[in-house]
Amino acid sequence: MEQDNTILIVTHGNIGKELLDSASMFIKIEQQVHVIGLYADDDINDVHKKVKNFISHHAAVLILTDLLSGATTRIAALSLQYPQVEVITGMNLVMLISAIRESLNYDVKTLAAVVKKTAVEDIVNVRKRIDDEE
């Protein structure tokens, strides 16, 4: 059964938009993926209102943020009061591609776990990987 998950990217500046543009080089993006950027002049409360408003219009939301200790993750974490929201931080391109590809296949909690696992597996010391294969 197809899941009704929406992906919300919350990042500093244009990082989220640029990652989404880059992801489209690898996959066709048909699912709902939205970006909210936090800029130097933004009021954090206004950005939080945007996130909260977004969540109120969607059945299940996976929020991807860029920096664990950053304001974007603190804003997103306020949304964990809603059971249909999951937040994964440390966003990179493979994480976003995985989220988009798998968003219709899993409930939001399982989707978050799958996306995190995929992203972690893709963080590799290439020299060590090559040396281990020889």
C-alpha positions in Angstrom: 0.0 0.0 0.0 1.3 3.4 -1.0 2.2 5.7 2.0 1.2 9.3 2.2 4.6 10.8 3.3 5.8 14.2 2.4 9.4 15.3 2.7 10.2 18.7 4.1 13.8 19.9 3.9 14.8 22.6 6.4 18.3 23.9 6.0 20.4 26.9 6.4 20.3 29.1 3.3 20.0 27.5 -0.1 21.5 24.1 0.9 18.2 22.3 0.7 17.2 23.7 -2.7 20.6 23.0 -4.2 20.5 19.4 -2.9 17.0 18.9 -4.3 18.2 20.3 -7.6 21.1 17.9 -7.5 18.9 14.9 -6.6 16.9 15.6 -9.7 20.0 14.8 -11.8 19.8 11.2 -10.5 16.1 10.5 -10.1 12.7 11.9 -11.2 11.1 13.7 -8.4 7.4 13.0 -8.4 6.7 13.0 -4.7 6.0 16.0 -2.6 9.3 17.5 -1.5 9.3 21.0 -0.1 12.2 23.2 1.1 12.3 25.9 3.8 15.5 27.8 4.0 16.7 29.6 7.1 18.6 32.8 6.2 20.6 35.2 8.3 17.9 37.8 8.5 15.0 35.4 9.3 13.2 35.3 12.6 13.4 31.8 13.9 9.8 32.0 15.2 8.6 32.8 11.7 10.4 29.8 10.2 9.0 27.6 13.0 5.5 28.9 12.0 6.1 27.9 8.4 7.2 24.4 9.5 4.2 24.1 11.8 1.8 25.3 9.1 3.3 22.9 6.6 2.9 19.9 9.0 -0.7 20.8 9.6 -1.5 20.3 5.9 0.1 16.8 5.5 -0.7 13.3 6.9 3.0 12.3 7.5 6.1 14.4 7.3 9.8 13.4 7.2 11.9 16.5 8.0 15.5 16.4 6.8 17.8 19.0 8.3 21.4 19.9 7.7 23.1 20.4 11.1 22.4 18.6 14.4 23.4 21.6 16.5 21.9 24.1 14.2 18.7 26.2 14.4 17.2 24.2 11.6 17.2 21.0 13.7 16.0 22.8 16.8 13.1 24.2 14.8 12.3 20.8 13.3 12.6 19.1 16.7 9.7 21.3 18.0 7.5 19.3 15.6 8.2 16.0 17.2 5.2 16.6 19.4 3.2 15.4 16.4 3.3 11.6 16.0 3.2 11.8 12.2 6.5 13.7 12.1 10.1 12.3 12.1 13.3 14.4 11.9 16.6 13.2 10.5 19.6 15.5 10.5 23.0 15.5 8.8 21.3 15.6 5.4 23.4 14.8 2.4 22.6 13.9 -1.2 22.2 10.1 -0.8 19.9 10.7 2.2 17.6 12.9 0.1 17.6 10.5 -2.8 16.8 7.6 -0.5 14.0 9.6 1.1 12.4 10.4 -2.2 12.8 6.9 -3.6 11.4 5.2 -0.5 8.8 7.8 0.6 5.8 5.8 -0.8 7.0 2.4 0.5 7.1 2.9 4.3 5.3 4.6 7.1 7.1 7.7 8.2 8.8 6.1 11.2 10.2 3.2 9.1 11.1 5.6 6.3 13.2 7.6 8.8 15.1 4.5 9.8 15.7 3.4 6.2 16.9 6.8 5.2 19.3 7.1 8.1 20.7 3.7 7.5 21.3 4.4 3.8 23.0 7.7 4.6 25.2 6.3 7.2 26.3 3.4 4.9 27.3 5.9 2.3 29.7 7.7 4.5 33.0 6.0 3.8 36.7 6.6 4.0 37.4 5.7 0.3 41.1 4.9 0.9 40.3 2.5 3.7 37.5 0.9 1.5 40.0 0.4 -1.4 42.7 -0.9 0.9 40.3 -3.4 2.5 39.2 -4.8 -0.8 42.8 -5.5 -1.9 
